[in-house]
Amino acid sequence: MDKNYAFFALLDRMQYINRWALMRNSRYENIKEHSFDVAIVAESLAIIHNRLVEEGKTTVKVDPYKIQALGLYHDCTEIITGDMPTPIKYRNSTIKSAYREVEHEAAESLVSQLPDYMQDYYMSLLSPVYEGDEGYLYKRIVKAADKISAYIKCIREKLAGNTEFDSAMATLKETIDKIDLPEVRIFMDEFIPPFGLTLDELNN
């Protein structure tokens, strides 16, 4: 009998891990749908970035498909670690370093549920090593997409009349505004405002 591999069955369980667990939600968001949001925002940031390269406003092109994949898999290790609240995860350098090690071990545990010939590929997505200026750029774009996705979640909650996310929304906006990537500013200016519109307004 051929061996069975549990990797994709484990990834499917991302739908059972809710984000923002310490906050009252009008609608809970799981890490599976959050990962989709991050992937599409990250890909769009990469496309905008490459357009800026063509216009001579920056120099290094990026691969939108690779960035999309990095965004899609960026939270997969939470299948094992759970979703740790950001204020705790980034409280100090000791906790950050320890959590990175836990995430790496979680990634190794997950990819061990794959055939040998697939493990290196998925390890590069679940626990990426960002090297050099180009690698650092990939990391910054995915991180920016993660913040923007969280900001969009706050918009949804605000539209539902939930004031629980007001402080998080203000903090995220301040964080996003400080990101020194022109593609982030373009996305925020051109693509975020419609999230406040009704369906009829969007269609018109």
SVG drawing of the C-alpha trace seen along z (x, -y; Angstrom):
<svg xmlns="http://www.w3.org/2000/svg" viewBox="-27 -58 49 60">
<polyline fill="none" stroke="black" stroke-width="0.4" points="0.0,0.0 1.3,-3.5 2.1,-5.8 -0.5,-8.5 0.6,-12.1 -1.3,-14.4 0.1,-17.7 -2.9,-19.0 -5.4,-17.6 -3.6,-19.5 -3.7,-22.7 -7.4,-22.3 -7.8,-22.7 -6.7,-26.3 -10.4,-27.1 -10.8,-26.1 -8.3,-28.6 -9.8,-32.0 -7.8,-35.3 -8.5,-38.2 -9.4,-35.6 -9.2,-38.1 -11.6,-40.6 -15.4,-40.6 -16.0,-40.0 -19.1,-40.7 -17.9,-37.8 -14.9,-35.6 -12.1,-35.4 -10.1,-32.2 -6.5,-32.0 -7.4,-30.2 -9.4,-33.1 -6.9,-35.6 -4.2,-33.8 -6.1,-34.2 -6.5,-37.9 -2.8,-38.4 -1.9,-36.4 -4.0,-38.6 -2.9,-41.9 0.7,-40.8 0.4,-39.9 -1.2,-43.2 1.6,-45.1 4.1,-43.1 2.4,-44.1 2.3,-47.8 6.0,-47.5 7.0,-46.2 5.0,-49.0 7.1,-51.5 10.3,-49.7 9.1,-50.2 8.5,-53.8 12.1,-54.1 10.9,-54.9 12.6,-51.8 15.1,-49.2 14.4,-45.6 11.6,-43.6 9.9,-40.9 8.0,-37.8 4.2,-38.3 3.6,-34.6 6.3,-33.9 5.1,-36.7 1.5,-35.4 2.6,-32.0 4.6,-33.4 1.5,-35.3 -0.7,-32.2 1.5,-30.1 2.7,-32.7 0.4,-31.6 0.4,-27.8 2.5,-27.0 -0.3,-28.3 -1.9,-24.9 0.5,-23.8 1.3,-27.0 -2.1,-28.6 -2.6,-32.3 -0.6,-34.2 -1.8,-37.8 0.6,-40.3 1.2,-42.3 2.6,-39.1 4.4,-37.8 6.4,-41.0 6.6,-42.1 10.5,-41.9 13.4,-40.4 13.6,-37.3 10.0,-36.3 10.3,-37.2 13.4,-35.0 11.8,-32.1 8.6,-32.3 10.6,-32.3 12.3,-29.1 8.9,-27.5 7.5,-28.5 10.5,-26.9 10.0,-23.7 6.3,-23.8 7.2,-24.2 9.5,-21.2 6.8,-19.2 4.3,-20.0 6.6,-19.3 7.6,-16.0 4.0,-15.0 5.0,-15.3 7.0,-13.0 10.7,-13.8 10.7,-15.4 8.1,-18.0 9.6,-19.0 12.2,-21.5 9.7,-23.5 7.1,-23.8 9.7,-24.5 10.8,-27.5 7.2,-28.8 6.4,-27.9 9.8,-29.0 11.3,-31.3 14.9,-32.5 15.0,-36.0 18.5,-36.8 20.0,-40.0 18.2,-43.1 15.7,-41.2 14.8,-38.8 14.3,-41.6 12.0,-43.3 9.9,-40.1 9.6,-40.0 8.6,-43.6 5.9,-43.2 4.4,-40.2 4.5,-41.8 2.8,-44.9 0.1,-42.8 -0.5,-41.1 -1.0,-44.5 -3.3,-45.7 -5.4,-42.6 -5.7,-43.2 -6.7,-46.8 -9.4,-45.6 -10.7,-43.3 -11.0,-46.4 -13.0,-48.2 -15.4,-45.3 -15.9,-45.4 -16.4,-49.1 -19.0,-48.9 -20.8,-46.3 -21.0,-48.8 -18.4,-47.1 -16.2,-49.6 -14.0,-46.8 -11.6,-47.2 -11.3,-51.0 -8.0,-51.1 -6.5,-48.3 -7.6,-50.1 -5.9,-53.3 -2.7,-51.5 -2.6,-49.5 -3.2,-52.7 -0.3,-54.3 1.9,-51.3 1.0,-51.1 1.6,-54.8 5.2,-54.3 6.0,-51.5 8.4,-53.0 7.1,-51.3 5.3,-53.4 3.3,-50.5 1.7,-50.4 0.6,-54.0 -0.8,-53.5 -2.8,-50.5 -4.1,-52.3 -5.1,-55.4 -6.6,-53.5 -8.0,-50.2 -9.0,-50.7 -11.8,-53.3 -14.2,-51.0 -14.2,-48.7 -16.5,-51.3 -19.1,-51.1 -22.4,-49.2 -22.9,-46.5 -25.0,-48.8 -22.4,-51.5 -19.7,-49.0 -21.7,-47.9 -22.2,-51.4"/>
</svg>
